[in-house]
Amino acid sequence: MPLPQSITFTNPGNKTMLQTPVTVAPTTPLDEAAALIVAHKIGALPVVRDNGLLVGILTESDAMRAL
């Protein structure tokens, strides 16, 4: 679905995204991950291995359901 012509974006994605995103490892305890979500006021955390490979996304609602 194309965007309506009247919508313009003034900030490119790289201006609004973090250069060094907050991430967690697959072994990070859930309570620590939830605390990071709250502390950084973000809705999700990328889950990455030591080699930087993305293996999942932990959302705020995932964490709340599991706690």
C-alpha positions in Angstrom: 0.0 0.0 0.0 1.6 3.3 -1.1 1.8 6.2 1.3 -0.5 9.2 0.6 1.4 11.9 -1.2 0.7 14.5 1.5 2.8 12.6 4.1 6.4 13.7 4.4 9.1 12.4 6.7 11.5 15.0 8.0 13.8 12.7 10.0 15.5 9.7 8.4 15.5 6.5 10.3 19.1 6.8 11.2 18.4 10.0 13.1 15.7 8.5 15.3 17.3 5.1 15.9 20.0 4.4 18.5 23.5 4.0 17.1 24.2 1.4 19.7 20.9 -0.3 20.5 20.2 -1.9 23.9 20.3 -5.7 23.5 20.3 -8.8 25.6 21.8 -12.2 25.3 19.7 -15.4 25.1 20.9 -16.2 28.6 20.0 -12.8 30.2 17.5 -13.4 33.1 14.0 -12.2 32.3 13.9 -9.8 35.2 17.1 -8.1 34.0 15.7 -7.8 30.5 12.4 -6.4 31.8 14.3 -3.9 33.9 16.2 -2.7 30.8 12.9 -2.3 28.9 11.6 -0.1 31.7 14.8 1.8 32.3 15.3 2.7 28.6 11.6 3.3 28.0 11.6 1.0 25.0 9.0 -1.5 23.8 11.3 -4.3 22.8 14.8 -5.7 23.0 16.8 -7.5 20.3 18.1 -10.8 21.6 21.6 -11.4 20.1 24.3 -14.0 20.4 27.9 -13.1 21.3 28.7 -13.0 17.6 26.0 -10.4 17.0 23.5 -12.7 15.3 19.9 -11.7 16.0 18.0 -14.6 17.4 14.8 -13.0 18.6 13.0 -10.0 19.9 11.7 -9.7 23.4 8.8 -7.4 23.7 7.4 -5.6 26.7 4.3 -7.7 26.5 6.3 -11.0 26.2 8.2 -10.1 29.4 5.1 -9.1 31.3 3.3 -12.3 30.3 6.2 -14.4 31.5 6.8 -12.7 34.8 
